[in-house]
């Protein structure tokens, strides 16, 4: 009988063969159920990352698994060369769920962002009348919209783009949360404003109250598309179906991903208003795996679970509870604790180093968290989490945030 590999052996093997683009915690996971995961030695952890918010439904949700298996036995993929029943139903149900007339199904979040950029640029040329190849899109500092060449071209994070030029032109970066900067930067060639309603990878940064609504009004005034990236914040993560609902700032283009596939399907989508819904024509875009019956079936069931199990409402209620309890912790290390719904960050004061060391301590207590932008600990558990599980986590968080730094 072959000897079972240890975590150390698997990490060593992985490091030998993988191109290392991540610096993960040294834990090797092998099983998950609900909000819990187990490493290869059998140690149990509470998942506080949810696969960067993609696992809102938790690990191995029975309804999601049942749908996945049934569809895999029926039809997995046929490409967009043909229609399939699951894609048609998915587009209809997602459009109704989100309140948009048109859906462009894709695979990954970054891919959906790329498609939104294509839609905005073509709209600028054929509808707004911007001179060919001069369309401009405004974005924000500290943004994160993916890792493709075009997307990193408008990042303000130097490590994302330093060695990957030449960069795609046509973007202006302005401060986040500043409507005056937005209006000042718009010119006759501006076709869109692309923004996260809450900057997730940037550290769960919440803009000033009224920012989104104000930005939308400015875009409408200047005939500019208001484009929201809700890949991380959408589908209940922030305590509303979409984070823009806190300000009633519905966009012209809504970008979704991550939790759309219920942690299992690889699927994203661009939702478009009537203004841009028919802008792309056959032959102008495509993707082999987009709209696959397998991912669409899983996403449809994911939407039903989200509604029927009231995950959005739970995110709001338990997120408020979690945030309030975190703020009660008398810790010398936290500069700020902020969040909406179950999307929360604790920012560590610079004099105490980066957040990685705190995440490592939390790992040893049984909590899996990941630092973001060096100084923030992000807490984003599956939306199925229970109050008693949050209390379990809070005891360990309090221990780590109050014990002396060694």
N, C-alpha and C positions, 0 to 999 in steps of 0.2 A: 504493500500500500504506500502510495506516494505521500511523503511528509508534507503537512500543511505549512505554507509559508508564513512567516511572521510579518508584522507591520514593517519592521526594520528592513527585512529582505525585500519586500515589495517596493518600499520607498527607494532602496538602492537600485533595484532593477529599473524602476520607472525613470529615475534620474539618469541612468546610463543611456536610455533609449529615447526619451522624449526631448523635444526642443522646449526648454523651460521658459515659458512665458508667464508663469504664475509662481508665487512663493507661498504655497499652501501651508497650513499648520500640519505638523507631522503626525496626522491621524489617518488611518486607512479604514474607510467605512465599507461595510459589506451588506448591511441590511437596514431597512427603515420601515416604520409603521407609525402613522399619525404624525405627531410632532417629535418622535424619538428616532434615533439612529444608533447602530451598534458598530463598533470597530471589530477588526478581525480577531482580536483576543476576547471579545465578548463584552467589553465595557460599553455602558449605555450613556448616551448624551441627548440633551435637548437641543434641537436644531433651531438656532436663532438667526439663521441667514436665509433659509427657505430658497436655496439656489438663486440668490439675488432676487428674491420675491417671485420666482417662477413657480414655487411649490406652495401656493396659497391654500390649496386643497389638502395639503399634507402628503406624507409618503404613503403610497400604495392604497389610496382611497378605494374601497371596494367597488363603488359604482363606476369609477373611472377605469379601474382594471377590467371589470366585466365588459365595458364598452370596447376597450382596447382589444381584448382577446376576441370578442365576437366579430369586430370589424376586420381584424387581422386574418381571420379565417374566411372572410367573405371577399374583400378586395382591399388591397393596401395602397397601390398607386397606379395611375394610368397616364399621368402627365396632363398638361392642359391642351394637348392635341384633341382630347375628347371631353365631353361633359361627363360628370359623375353625380350621382344623386346626393351624396353627402356634402359636396362643395356647394351645390345649389341651396340646400337646406341651411348650411352654415351661414352663407352670405345673407340669406333672408332673416335668419334668427339673430345674427349679430347686428345687422342693420336696424332691426326693430329694437333690440336691447339698447343700442347706443343712440338711436334717433337720428340716423343718417341714411340717405337714400342709396349710396353706393359703397361697395367694399372691394378692395383689392387685396386678395389673400397672398401672403408671402410666407417665408420660413423663419427668419431671424429678425430681431429688432433692428439691427444695423441695416439689414436689407430693406426693411420697411422705411427707415429714414431716408435711404437713398431714393426709393421710389417717390416719397413725398417731395423730395427736392426736384426730381424729374417732372412731377406733376406741376409744381409751382413754376418752374422755369418755362415749361411749354405754355401754361396759362398766361404767363407774362408776355410771351411773344405773340400768341394768336388771339388773345382777348384784350389784354391791357395795351398792347402795341409797343412794348419795349423793343429797341433795336436788337437784332439777332446777335446772340453771344455776349450781351451786355447785362443780362439779368443779375440782380444782386439779392442776397438773402441776409437778413440780420440775425445774429445769434448772441448768446450771452457768455460772459466770462464764467469760468468754472463749470462749463457745460460738460455733459457726457451723453453722446448720442451713438456711440459705437466705436469700432476700430478700423473701418475701411479707410482707404486712402483719402477719399473725399471728406469723410466725417472727421478724421484727425486733422485735416487741413484747417478746420475752423475751431479746433480745440485751443484752449489757452494754457494747457498743461504741456510744458516743453518735452517731458519724457515720452509723451504719446507721439510726438511728431519730429523730433530732432533729426533722426537719420533716415527719414522716409520721404524727403522731398524729391522732385519738385511738388509743391502742394497745389491743390485745385483752387483756382481763383474764384471770385464772385461772392465773397462773404465779408461781413463787417461784424466785429465783436464789440459789444457794449457791456457796461456793468449790469449785473442781474438786479432786478427790482427797481430799476430807474426808468420811469416812463418818459421823463424829460429827455434822457439820452436817446431813447427810441425815436421820439418825434424829431429830434435834431438830426438823426442819422438817416432817416428816410429821404430818398430823392426820387427822381422820375424813373429810375431804373430798378427801384426796390419792388420785388415781387412777393416777398414773404418775410414773416418774423417767426422763427423757430425757437421754441422755448419749452423748458420743463416747468410744470406748475409748482413742483417742489424738486430741487436738485438732489437727486438720490445719491449718486456716486460722489457728488461734491460734498456730502456730509449731512444729508437731510436738511438742506437749507430752505427755509420757508420765506417767501418774499413778503414785503409789507402788505398789510390789508388793503385791498382795492387794486393791487398791481395788475392782476390778470384782467379784470374788467376794464381798467384804464387802458391797458395795452390793446385789448380788443377794439375799444372805441377809437383809438388812434389808427389802428389798421383799417377799420371801416372808413374813417375820414379820408385816408390817403389811398384807398383802393389797393390795399396790401393784404395778402392772405395771412390770417392768424392760424399758426400751425402749432399744435401741442403734442409733445412727446410724453405720452402717459404709459410708456413701456413698463416702468417700475411702479408708478403711482396708481395706475388704473386698476379696474376690476376689484374694488373693495379694499385695496391695501391701505388707503388713507382714511377709511371710515365712511367714504361715499363711493358710489360706483366709479366716479372719476373725480380727481382732485379739483378740477375746474369748477365742480358744482358748489364748492364753498363760496364762489363768487358769481355763479351764474354767467360764466364766460365761455360759452360753447364755441369751439373753433370752427374754421372752415375745413381744416384737415386734422384728424385725430389719429395718432399713431399708437398701436397696441402691439404687445408681444408678451414674452415671459409667461405670466399666469394664464394667458389666453389658451395655452395648451394643457392647463391643469397639471403641470409638472411632468407630463408624459409626452404629449404631442409637440412636435416642433413646428410652431405656427405663429405667424404675426399677421398684422393687417393694417392697411391704410383705409380709414373711413373718410369719405368725401361728401361735402355739401353739394347741393344742386349747382353751385357756382363753378365747381371743378369736376363734378362727377363723371362727365363724358369726355374729358380732355384727352385721355390716352386712347389710341386706336390700335387695332390688330397689327402686330408686327413691330410696334414701338416698345414693347416690353414683354418679358416672359421669365419663367423659372421652372425648371423641370419638376421639382417636388412641391411647388406651391399648389395649395388647394387639394392636397392628397386626401383620398377618402379616409385614410387612417387618422390623420391629424384632425381633419374636419369633424369626424364622428366624436373623437375625444373632446374637442373644443366645445361641441354642442352639449355634450353631457356636463362638461365643466361649467358652462353657463347655467344649466338647470340646477346643478348642485349649489352654485353660488347663491341663487335665488331661494331655492327650497330649504336650504340649511341656514339661511339668513347670515351668510358669512360677512357681508358688508356691515350689517347691523352689529354683529359681534365684534368686528374690527373697531368700530366706533366706540362701543361700550367698554371693551376690554383695553383698547388703546388708551382711552382717557384714564382708566384705572391704573394701568401700567405706568403711564407718564407721571401721574400724580404721586405714585409710590416711589418712583425713581427720584423725584424732586425732594422727597422727604429724607432721603439718605444724606446724612451729614458727612460729606466727603470733601477732603481738601483738594482732590485732583480734578474735579470737574469745573470747567470754565462755563459750560452751558449744557442744559439738557433740553432737547426740543423734539417735536414730532407731531404727527397727525395720524390718528388710527394706530395700527400696528406697524408704523414706520417711524422709528425713534432713533435718535443718536445722542450719545454722551460725548461731548467734546472735551478732550484732555488738555489741561493747561500746558503750554509749551515747556515750562521749567521741569515737567515730569516726563519729558521724552515723548515718543510717539505712542499710539494706542496699541501697537502690536504686543508690547509686553503685557498689557492688561488682558488682551484677548488670549494670550498664552496662559495666563493665570486662570481665566474663566474656563478654558479648555480643561485644565487639571481638576476643576470643580465639577465638571460634567456639562458645561455649556459651550456650544460651538458658535462663536461669533467671528466676525471678520472686520478688521480695521478698514477705513476708507479715508483717502487723502491724509494718511499718516496719523492724523490727530483725533479721529472720530471712531468710537465703537458704535457699530450699527446693530440695533435690535429689531429684527423683522421676522418673527416666528410665523409658522403657518396660521392662517386665519381660523383654523379649527381648534386652536389652543383653548384650554379651559382656564378658569380663574385659579384653580388650585395648582395648575402647572406654572402659571405666571408667578404665584406666590413661592413655589419651589425655586424658580429662577431668581426671584428677588432676593432671597436669603443668600444665594451665592454671589450675586452681583454686589450686595451690600458688603459682604466679607471682603471681596477683592477691592472695592472702592474705599474701604476704610482701614485696611491693614497697611502697615508701613511699607514703603518702597524699599526693596533690598538692593 
